[in-house]
């Protein structure tokens, strides 16, 4: 059997390659850079640990735990400290704990009595027509009211997508919300009645899922996957052309200035949309045109990790972190209290924040010079957590194209990827531009892609 070519060494490509290898399928993974891991990148310096991209994996499926066991990382896996389960939102420039129970919601200062009454009336509101594609803002205004949009949904979207609820599609970016309304006629009713179905599937809602990292950061997982794949990983191999015919698929790639061709039984494209759009692909002498994917928006985001002496912060940092509504007029999208989540993220007597700036809210801020970005983040932290000192550690990492935005109309991009797989037998597409933007989604995308490839190869 010829090997399966995996193009892209991020978490989706690594997961798919490892799963196929477990099934006895030979694989070859091509990665254009000098490392595997994609957006997962952990930096260690001076006793500090900085995550350049995501900070945790949400354990929304049993397959995520299965992957960790299969690569022998159970002993290095960490769950977030139970004492850090609180989440904070900002209102009137102050941190307010997000209520997680009906009683806490009633007593919360985060929402007015009018907003609370609006939420109680949510089950009585009519569901939208099934063929209506709304943006998230219109959906929330219709079902929950403006205050929930401004002080709950807007900051949540900034923290997850670095996006704009006025543009994101409910149907594609928040499909579970869309399904709750369509199936149950109510978000509250859907949460109650849908819990039983989730339990049967073994699925866990993202709201309730445990958050995972490892003793030396998330890169532990991608490094281990790369080790398991061994010589099947081809680093610094930039794919230039992909050609399919009845005999299989040919990959033209460049390494050290030399172009070479290899042949494979099938191909998985596990790349961001802007890379897919630029690929030259032919199948049965016809071009496979993915250029439409270049229209998917990827706003810039800069991750900023700052360390401080513990005595220089007055807030107890007794939670996961803080998300910031746009109406509050801060510079950043929010901050994670990194050293409160996992041990050994900083030296004794110190603490760390991981803050994010940019996104669709203020893309220009993500592209400023490092010193200016640090100044803007510290300006926010002085107000929010009572910061009084100067940083003992700084690390900035800019993602010029960070997160795909599942905006209204995103269906045409998903349809293109699905139709491409149907028309070009043996060519598969996976990753965050197709199956969801979280790390958990990307891991499941790798498993799903491996299943589709297995069926194509008629594996038992």
Secondary structure, DSSP 8 states (H G I E B T S, - for coil): ---EEEE--SHHHHHHHHHHHHTT--EEEE-SSSSS-TT--EEEETTEEEESS---EE--SHHHHHHHHHTT-GGGEEE--GGG--EEEEETTEEEE---SHHHHHH-SSS-HHHHHHHHTGGGS----TT---BHHHHHHHHT-HHHIIIIIHHHHHHHTS--TTTBBHHHHSHHHHHHHHHHS-HHHHHHHHHHHHHHHT---TTT--EEEETT-THHHHHHHHHHHGGGEETT-EEEEEEEETTEEEEEEEETTEEEEEEESEEEE---HHHHHH--EEETTEE---GGGGGS-EEEEEEEEEEEEGGGB-S---SSEEE--GGG--SSSEEE-HHHHSSSSS-TTEEEEEEEEETTT-HHHHTS-HHHHHHHHHHHHHHHS-B-S--SEEEEEEEEEEEE--BTTTHHHHHHHHHHHHHSTTEEE-SHHHH-SSHHHHHHHHHHHHHHHHHHTT--
